[in-house]
Amino acid sequence: MTFLRIGIDIGGTFTDFVVYDPAIQQIQTFKLLSTPSDPAVAVLQGLKKIFAEQGTQRATVIHGSTVATNALLERKGARTALVTTSGFRDVLQIGRQNRPALYDLFADPTPPLIPSKLRFEIDERVTHTGEILQAINPDQVSVLIPALKAHNVSAVAVCLLFSFIRPEHEQVIAAELRRAGFLVSLSSEILPEYREYERTSTTAVNAYVSPVLDGYLSHLEQALHPQTRLRVMQSNGGNISPAEARKFGVRCILSGPAGGVVGCEYVGKLIAPAEAVVSGCPIHIPLLDIHTIGAGGGSVAQVDAGGALRVGPESAGADPGPACYGRGDLPTVTDANLVLGRLSAEHFLGGQMPLDASRAHAALAKLGEMLKLTAEQAALGVVAVANTHMERALRVISVERGHDPRRFTLLSFGGAGGLHAAGLARGLGIPRVIVPPLASTFSAFGMLAADVIKDYTRTVMLPGSTPVPNLSAQLEALAERGYREILVESIPAERIRIERFLDMRYRGQSYELIVPFSETVYADFHRLHEHQYGYANNNAPVEVVNLRVRAVGQTTPPPLSPRPVQGPDPVSAYLESRRVFFTVNPIETPFYRAESLEPGNRIQGPAVVVRSDTTILIGPTDRAEVDEFDNLLIEVGQ
């Protein structure tokens, strides 16, 4: 009997579920309102519903949790202390010279995660070559224990100078503290790399969030049937066991968005279209390249002290939620879209959760009074500000990195993504948008497509004259460890892939490039440097800073099957026609049922496509077509 595969992503407003039954190769999705006071409640409600319908609890659940993220963002993690080498207790306070607000003379730095009174020093010293200058005295650690208990500390981050070369001193400290009942995070286990500040910050974050994640996962596992296996999504796009997630909570900070990125990669490979730092704490572990902003459907709109309209980062969440949900009164982006006619109150969530249009209108009217605007004008302003926030984020990861957005396709996912995607693309000159049929629950779907991934790194600081076979031999030790640890995850040997990399730079540079390892790795570095920065110096001395290995246990993602292409007329999917505000003057706009559209159907904007769990807005100058995988491909007009 096969196991069900269930992907779960907890969002601020909804918790998403994607269920794949390998026996019949069928995918089902649904949403439940999140339960912010205890996220596990919504998760367990959804699983109970699934198991009742499927008649089995034999399942593998891959879960992307915001528990660690929220603990960090809201500063609600464990009471954490730092133990470090004498003279380095203030490394978290000093940080780097980077200034997030370069021209703001009055900007306050982000307070360190661990306050001064909880930072302790130990007399020990190791050189940069690994020589022990001053051995550690275990009695010093014993003396610390009463002080830690007096401060009600439950977790301790240990980060000693050059412990990434010689971890023995950290291990001595950990043994003493663990015997005393503390949860201990060692930098030599979390991030065995040089750069003291990033290593200390990452270890501190791990110590801060791991106990919270541990409590959540323990509660969840105890409530699950023994036949239900739990896996946890990481920020690097792979999944790990709950035991590993408890120990390395920092690796799960961006687990939800990471699922969406994995889903994007999977769908992107299928369709191949033609022509075409968290909360102020540095986290230096392998992550997918994700840029986060506070601008979702629940983002609250308000007038600031200067009389300007502001949207987010505050969110109405699931409780009370947007005004149109019937419990709150704050105007949100969702309310604005409803007032503009872009959302259908009767068809929201397939009609299971009708929206209160009058309540949304009242909330926007109140906001409009403060701005001397009508409710509709205020709603247009709210959407414009929210789009500007998202457009700025897109510029950070495209234009500011030297990429021309006009050469790319925007793939939209998330419950509110389809309402804004075409407008965002238009603002950046992106020619087309793809909205997959599973867009609303895409992060949860991506978790089912995610492999088991483990990353390993070691600082070596070797000269560029080091023979390639020597580098290969040192990488092999990490590779063998990765192979063994993936094998333990019940992944067949033939489905294990080991990827090897070197972090390289010209001597004297501050940062490195990650170069895939091969016999020509030195020449490859010069080529990559020229591609990245526009120049290469083949005669300059090179340094190999870190060895890096990624062990991948390949899983089988749910198959997405194509359907036969039909004619272009979407008439069979037509629902109704309504007035929709694209500007201050409304336009009569047809609404279509997405589930009734056929591959090959074409839609000329303006139009609104309603799916049971999301809504897609097609502008007056846009054209859309349904492809064989039921993706909606939007050609963006000006």
N, C-alpha and C positions, 0 to 999 in steps of 0.2 A: 504494500500500500504506500503510495507516494505521500510526501509531506506537502501541505500547503505552504506557499511562500507569501509572507505578509510584510509589506513596507509601511511604516508608520512615521509620519512627520508632524511634530507639534509646532503649530504656528501661534502667533499672538491672538488670533481670533478663532481659527479652526484647527482641529487635528485631523489630518488626512490619512486615509487608509487605502492601500492598493492590495488586492488579493489576487494571487495567481495560482490557479490549479493546474499543475503540470499534466495531470491525467487527461484533462479535456482541453488543455492549452487555452484557457479562458481567463480574461482579466476583468475584475470588477473593482469599482472605486466608490467611495462615499466619504462624507465629511461629518464630523460632530463638532459642536462648539467646544473650544478648549476650556479647561478648568484651571485657571491660573493659580488658585490657592493650593491645588494638588494636581499637577499634570497627569499623574497616574490614573486619576479617576476617569478621564475621557478615554485614555488608552485601554483601560480594562473594560469600559462600557463597549467600546468598538470591538474588542476581541470577543466579548460575550456574544455580541450580535453575530459576528462572523461564525463562531463555533456552533451557535444555534442553527444558523442557516445551512452550514456545511455538514453538520452531523459528525464532526470529528474535531479533536484538539491536537491532532498530529500536525504540527506546523513549525516552520522556522520563521521567527519574527525578526526583521532587521529594522532597528529603531534609531531614528535621528532625534536626539533629545536636546532641548533648549535649557535643560536644568543647569548644566555647567555654564552656559552662556549667560543666563539670567543671574546666577550667583555672582558672576564677575561684574556684569553691567550694573546690577543693583547693589553691589557691595554687600552681599548677604552670604558670603562664603564662611568657611570655618575660621575661628580665631587662630591666626597663624603667626609663628615666630620664625626668625631667620637666624641660623648659626653660620658664621663665616670666619675667615682668617682674620687675625688681629690686624686692625688698620683698614679693614674693608667693609665695616658695618654700614657705611653710608653710600655704598655703590648704587642702591636703589634710589636714593635721594638725589645723587649727583647726576646720574644718567648720562646722556650724550648732550652735545651742544645743539642738537636739533630743536627748533622752536616751531610748534604746530601753527602758531599765529605770528608770522615773522615780523609784521609791521605793527602789531598791537603791543604798545609799551606797558600796558596794564594787565596783560594776560597772565593769569596765575597758572603755574605748572600743575599737572595732574598730581594729586597727593599720592605718595608711594603706597602700594598695597599693604605693606607692613610698616607700622609706625615705629619711630625711633626706640620707644621703650621696649619693643618686642624684638629688637635686633641685638644679638649677642655675639661675642668674639671668643675665639679659641686660639691659644698660642700654638701655632704649628706653621711650618713653611716648607714648600716644595718648589724647586726651581723650574724654569721653563723647559729644562731638559729632563725633568723627572727625578732629580737628585733631592733627597730629603735633607734639608738644612736643619730643621728642628722637628723632632719626632713629637707625636701627640701623646699627651698624658691622659689616659682614660679618667683619672680622678677629676680632671677639669669638667668633663661631661657630667659626672655625678653631681658636682656642685651646681650645675645649671638646672638640674631637674626640679629642685624646690622652687626656684625662681619662675620656671615655666608654669608650674602648677599654681603658684600664687597669682599669676596673670590669667589663669583659666585658659591656657593655650591647649588646643586639641591637636593641631597639626604643626609640623616643623619642616621648613625648607633648609636643607644643608647645602651650602655652596662654598667650597674652599678653593683657594687659588691653585690653579694648575691640577685640579683633581681629575680633569679629563685625561691627564697623562698617568697620574698615580692616584687611583681611587681609594687606597687603603685607609687613609685617615677619615674619609667620609664614611667608610664602612664601619670603622670603630665607633664613630658617633652614632650612626644609625642603630647599631646593636644595643648600645646603652639606652638610647631613647625609646626604642621599640619595647625593650624589657620593662620600661617604666609606663608603657601604655599609650605612647604618642604615635600618631600616624606620620610617617617620615617620608619626605621626597628628597632623593639625592640627585644633585646636578650631574653626577657621573653616570646616572641611569637615564635621566630625563633628556639631557642634551650634552653629551660628551664632546663639546667643541670649545674652542677658544672664543674670546670676546666675553669678558667678565660680566658686563651689564646685562646683555641679552640672556646669558646663561642663568644669571641670578634671577632676572625677571621671569623667565619661563618656568624655572623651578618654583619660584614663589607662587605663580599662578596655579601650577599643578597642585601644590600643597593646599592652596586656598579653596579650589573647587572640587578636588577629588573626594573629600569626605561627604560633600553634599551629593555628588553623583553616586557615591557608594551607597548612601542611605536610600536614594531613589531607586537604584537598580535592585537593591536587596528587597525592598518593598514589592517591586514589580515581580521579581523572580519567585518570591514566596506566594504570590497570588496566582501564578501561572501553573497550569497542569504539568506534571512531569514530562508529558510527551510534547510539550511546547518548548522549543529551543529558542533562546534569545541571543541576538547578535547586536552590536552597537556600531553605528556609523562613525567614522573618523573624519576629521577635516581634510585628510589627504585623499579622500575619494574611495577608501577601502573600508571594510568592516572588521571588527575584532570581537573577541569574547568579552562578556561582562566582567570577568576577573581582570582582564587587561585594562579595560576601560576604567575600572575602579582605581587601579594603580596609576594610570596615566590619563587623568581627567582632562588635562590640557589638550590632549589630542582630539577631543570631541567638541571643542569650543564652537566650530562652524559646521557641525555635522549635518544640520538641515540643509543649508544652501549647497553643501558639497554634493548631496544626493541629486539636487537639481542640475548641477554641472555635469555629473556622470550621465544623467539622462540626456542632456543636450548632446554630449559626445556620441552616445549610442544612436540617437535619432539622426544626428548630423551625418554619421557614416552611412546610414541607410538611404537618406534622400539625396545627399550631395547635390545641392541646387546649382543650376547652370550659371555661368558668367560670374560666376561669382569669385593697521595696528589696532587691537580690540580694546575699547574703553581706556585708551591711554597707556596700556601695559604691553610692551613689546613681547611678542611670542615668536620664538625663533625655532619652529619645528616645521617639517614638511607639510605644507598646506596647499590646497588648490587656490588659484589666484582669484580671491573673492573680495570685492569692495562693497561694504555694507553701508546703507543709509537708512535713516528713520523716515520712510515715506511709503507706508503701505495703505491699504484701504481703510484701516482704522485710525490713520493719523489725524489728529485733532487740529482744526483750523481755529486761529484766534488772532486778535489784533494786539500787537505788542505795544510797549510803552511809547514808542515813537509814532504810533498810528498806522503802522504797516501791517499787511496781512502776512501771517506766518503759518506754515503747515508743518506739523511734527516738530521734533521727534517724539513728542508725547503721543501715546496711542490710547484709544478707548478700549482696546483689547476685546476680549469676549464678554467681559462683565465690567461696566454695563454695555459696552459695545457701541457702535454707531447709533445715532438717535433713531434711525429707521428700524432698528431691531426691537424697539418698543420699551427699552428699559432706561436708556440714557437720554440726555438732552444736548450733548456736545456735538457741534457740526463736524463731520469727518469727510474724507475724500469719497467714501461710499455714499454718504448723504448727498454730496454735491453731484455725483453721477446720476443719482436717482432723480434729483430735482431737474437735471438737464434732460431727462427722458432717455438717458443712455442705458439705464437699468430698467428692467421690467419688474415691478413690485410683485406681480402674480407668478412670474416664472422663476424667481430666485430660488436656487437650490432645487430646481425641478418642481417648484410649487410647494415643497415641504416646509418652507419658511417664508411665508408672505411678508413683505416689507411694509412698514407704516409710512406711506408717502407724505401724509399730512404732517407727521412729526418731523420728518426730514426737512420739509418746506419751512416749518416754524423755526427750526434750528438755523437754517440758512438765512431766513428773513431777519432773525435777531442779529446775526453776524452782519448782514447787509446794512441794517440800521446804523451800526457803528461806523460803517464805511460810506454811508450815504449812497447805498446801492440797493437794487432790487434783489430778491432771493436768487433769481437766475443769474444776475450779474455777479453776485458774490460767489455763486457756485462755479461760474466760469473762471473767476479769479483763483479759487481754491485749486481747481484742476490745473490751471496754468502754473501756479507756484509749485505744486507737487511734481509736475512734469519737468520744471526747471531743476528741481533737486535731483531727479533721476537723470536728466540730461547731463548735469554737471558730473555725476558719477560715471556716466558712460564716457565722457570726455577724459576723465582721469585715466581710464584703462584703454583708451584708444588714441586720441589726438596727442595727449601729453606723453605718450610713449612712442610717438612717431608713426602711428598707424593711421591710414586714411579711412574713415568710416564708410566712405563711398564704395570701398572695395569689399565690404562685408555684408552679411545677412544677419538681421537681429532675430534671435530665437526667443520667443516670449513664453514665460511660464509663471505660475502663481495665480491665485484666484482673481486678483484684480489686474493682472498683467495685460490681458487682451483689450482692456478698455483704454490703455495708454500707449501700447506698443507702436501703433502706426504714427501717432503724434510725435513720439520720441524719435522714431526713425526719420520723420520729416524734418525735425529740427536739426538733426545731425547729417542730413543728406544720405542716409542709409537707404538703398533702393528697394529693399524687400524685407518682409517680416514673415517668419514661420510661427504658426500657432499650432502645436500638436494637439491631437484629440484628448490626451491626458494632461494638458497643460496645467490645469488647476491642482492636480495632485502629483505634479511632476517630480518633486523632491522625493516623495514616498516611492514613486515608480523607479527613480534612479537608484534607490537603495537596493532594489531587487536586481539591478543590472551591475551592482558594484562587486568587485573582486575582493578577496581577502588580501590586504596589503600591509606589509611591515617595512618600515624604513630604519636603516642603521647608518651611523656616521662615526667617524673617528678623525680627530685632528692629528696630522703627521708633520706638517711644515717641512716638506722635502724640496730640495733644489730641482730645477728643471733638467739637471744632468742625471737624475736618477733613471737607471735603465727601466724600460717598459716592463720586462719580466719581473723586476723587483716590485713594481707597483701592482702587477697582476697577482703576485704571491700574497701581498698584504691585503688586497681586496678579497682574496679567496677565503681568508679567515672570517670576514663578515658575511660572505656569501654562504659559507657552510652553516653558519649560525642561522641565517635567514631561511635556508632550505629546511633545516631541522624544525624550526618553529612553525613554518607553514605546514609541514608534514603532520605535526601534532594536531592541526586544525581539521584533520580528516580530508585533506585535499590530496587526490591521487598524484603520485610523483610526476606523471606525464603532463599534468596540468599546472606544474610549478614553473614559473619563469623568474630568472634572476637578472636584474639589470644593474650594471656597474657604472659609476660616475666618479669624476674627480672635480673638486673645487679648485680652480686654477686662476692665477693672476700674474701680472708682471710685478716683479719685486718692487716694493715701495707703494703699490696701490693699496687702497683701503678695503676693497671688496672684490669678490671673486665671481667668475662665471662657472656654471655647472656644465661640464663637458662629458658626453658619453665616452666611456673608456673603450679604446681600441688600440691596435698597433700604431696607429697614426695620431695618437691623442695630442701630441705637442703641436703638430701641424694643424690639427682640427681646432685647437685653442686659438691659434693666430687667425684662422679663417672666421671663427665665431666672434672674436673680438672685433674684427673689421666689420662684420655684418651688424654687430650690436652698436658699435661706437663710431664707425666710419673710418677707422684706421687700425693698422697692426704694425708692430715693430718686431720683425723676425729676429733681430739681433739682440733684443733686450732679454735679460735673464728672467726666467719664469719660475714661479713657486707653485708647488702642489700643496695646498693648504689642508684640505679634508679629503678623506676617502668616503664614498657614499655608495650604499647598496640598497636597492629596493627589491624585496621578495614579493612576488605576486602569485597568489593562488587563484587561478582562473575559474570563475563560476559560469553557469549557463543562464544568461538573461532571458526574460520572457520574450518569446518571438513575437514580432509585429508583422502580421501577414498582409500583403497587398490585396486590394479588391479590384475587380474589373472596372475599367473606365467607362462611364456612361456619357450621355449627351450634356451639353452646356447649360440647359435650362434648369434653374433651381426651383421651379414653380411648386414641385411636390413638397418642398420644405417651407413654403411661405406660411407665416403665421398671421400677421396683421400689419397695419401701417399706423405709425404714430408720429407726433411732432417731436423732433429731437433738436436740441440746441448745440450747434457746432460753433456759432457765433451768437451775437445778441438777437439775431433773427432766426426763429426755428424753421426747420425743413421737414416736410413730410417724408418719413423714412420707413422703408420696409423692414420687418423683422423676420428672420428665418430660424427654423429649428435645426441646430447643427446635426443632431442625430439622424435627421431625414435627408441631409445632403448626400449626394453621391459623388464618387470620384469623377472628375471631369466637369462638374457644375461650376459655372462662373457667375460672379456677382459684381455688378457695377455699383460703386458707392454713390450716395451714402447708403449704408445698411448697418443693421445690427444683427449679429449671429448669436443666438441664445443656446447655450449648452446647459445641461442639468446642473453643472457645478461652476460655470463661468460665463462671461459675456464678452464678445469681441466686437469692437467698434471699427467700422470701415468708413473712412472719411469720404467727403463728396468727390474728391479727385482720385481716390484709390480704386483699384480693381483687385478682386480676389478669385482664387481658383482652388478647388479641392483636389489634392493629389491622390495617388493610389493607396497611400497609407492613412488617408483621412486627415492629413495635415492641411490647414488653411494657409495658402501661400498668398500674401498680400503684396501687390506691386504698389509702392507708395508714390502717390502723385504730389505735386507741389501746390 
